[in-house]
Structure formats: structure tokens, C-alpha cells
Amino acid sequence: MALSDQLNVLFIDDEADNLDAFVFNCEEFWNTRTVMDPRDIVSGRYSVKGHDAIMVDLIYNFPEVSPEDHSAPLRGLEVLAWLQENHPEIPTMVLSAFLTSDIRREIAQKYPKVMCLDKPLDFSRAAFREMVQNFIEEYKAGNKPGLPSESSDPTFKET
């Protein structure tokens, strides 16, 4: 299956290097969009409508703020919950270097169609882009996409 240059893929991550690598390696194939602060998503400052897929990091390194502050940092699972509640039609992938079996199980139980991927990812590999393309097509067809099973899978790791 040929990769489409029509895909609109959003990557939410607070690390500029990850966002830069994503854009650098994927903009030739997809319409890439990035957001550093997940609060921009849930507040509506950045709309996710029109995206074919969303990749969301689980860990955000924002400074802690008081509980009274309504702009308090969101955590990845909160962003995922918001996306699944408000935009379940958009295929979503969770990325983290800290995906434990407990976190994977929690995500799989609550959101069975969400794909979990281990960082670091090698965005430049054709296998990565093909996997995302296949995930989107399976998701939109209403199927539970085939998920990478182990973090040791070299297809998705930098070498």
C-alpha cells in the first residue's frame, strides 16, 4: 500500500527535539502538525478536527503548579481520556519511553483501539510510516488494529 501525502498527523510532545525529528522525517509524506502543550488541545486553542491521526506523549515535564490553577499541567493519560471522549473517531497512538505492562494494560482495557508505541521512535524508517498508515486504515474501518506487542521490537526503535 502506498503511503499517502494527504494524511494530517498531529504529534503532541513537550520535547522540541522529538517534534523536530517528527517533522523533519515525516513532512515529506504527511501534513505534519505539532503541539508542545497538551492544554492547547483540551482548551480548544488548537483544534484536532481534520486530523487523520494523533500521536500523544504520556509524560510532560511542565513545572508543577497549585491545584487551584486551572491551567495546571495535564498528564498523557488525561489527554488520552479527553481525546477518546471528545474525538473517538481519530486514530490515536500513545508514545512513551516509560510504558510499563500496567500502563499498557490500563490503556488496552479503557481504550482498546489505541496503539501504544515505545520511544525512542525512528520516524525516518519506512516501516514506521507504513505501520501508522495501516493503523489509521484499520481504525477507520472499525477494526481493532494490530498492535506491536513488545518494546523490544526493533522495527520501531532507533538503531
Beta strands, then each sheet from edge to edge (+ up, - down):
strand 1: 8-12
strand 2: 31-35
strand 3: 53-57
strand 4: 92-96
strand 5: 115-118
sheet 1: 2+ 1+ 3+ 4+ 5+
end
